[in-house]
Amino acid sequence: MTHDLETHVSLAPSQTEKMNPLRIKGGENLTFLTMKLNLKTLRDHQIRGYGLQKYSNDFKPTPPGFNVADVKARILLGK
């Protein structure tokens, strides 16, 4: 039995290596990869409206209907 899995962290779409700094492809072999991600910067970006997000060089805009209340709850969990 083969389990095909592809997971990646998407950031700014300007360059492939910036957009997907960590990409995992795999099957039966488990691999753990780590990367540093500034969560404060990510959460600050997610709270901004689309008008400000679209000019970001660090992250892609959040999708339509993105729930900012969930982001605020995650920020409180981290305190």
C-alpha positions in Angstrom: 0.0 0.0 0.0 1.4 3.4 -1.0 0.4 6.6 0.7 1.2 9.6 -1.6 1.6 12.8 0.3 2.5 16.3 -0.7 2.6 19.1 1.8 4.2 22.5 1.6 4.3 25.9 3.3 3.2 28.6 0.9 4.6 32.1 1.3 5.0 35.0 -1.2 4.5 33.9 -4.8 7.4 36.0 -6.2 9.9 33.1 -6.6 9.5 29.4 -6.3 12.1 29.0 -3.5 10.4 31.8 -1.6 6.9 30.6 -2.2 7.6 27.0 -1.1 10.6 27.1 1.3 9.7 23.7 2.5 8.1 21.0 0.3 7.6 17.4 1.3 6.8 14.6 -1.1 6.7 11.1 0.2 5.2 7.7 0.4 5.9 5.1 3.1 9.1 6.6 4.4 8.4 9.1 7.2 10.6 12.2 7.2 10.5 15.2 9.5 11.7 18.5 8.1 11.8 21.7 10.1 12.0 25.4 9.1 11.9 28.6 11.0 8.8 30.6 10.5 8.2 33.9 12.3 4.6 33.4 13.5 4.2 37.0 14.7 4.9 38.2 11.2 2.6 35.6 9.7 -0.3 36.4 12.2 0.2 40.2 11.7 -0.1 39.6 7.9 -3.2 37.4 8.3 -5.0 40.1 10.4 -4.5 42.8 7.7 -7.2 43.2 5.0 -6.6 42.0 1.5 -5.9 45.6 0.3 -2.7 45.6 2.5 -1.9 41.9 2.1 -1.7 42.0 -1.7 1.4 44.2 -1.5 3.3 41.9 0.8 6.6 40.4 -0.3 6.5 37.9 2.6 3.2 36.1 2.3 0.4 35.4 -0.1 -3.0 37.1 0.6 -5.4 35.0 2.7 -8.3 33.4 0.8 -11.8 35.0 0.6 -13.8 34.3 3.7 -10.6 33.8 5.8 -11.7 34.0 9.5 -9.5 36.6 11.3 -11.2 35.7 14.6 -9.4 32.3 14.4 -6.0 34.1 14.0 -6.7 36.3 17.0 -7.6 33.2 19.0 -4.3 31.6 18.0 -2.4 34.7 19.0 -4.0 34.5 22.5 -3.1 30.8 22.8 0.6 31.7 22.2 0.7 34.2 25.0 
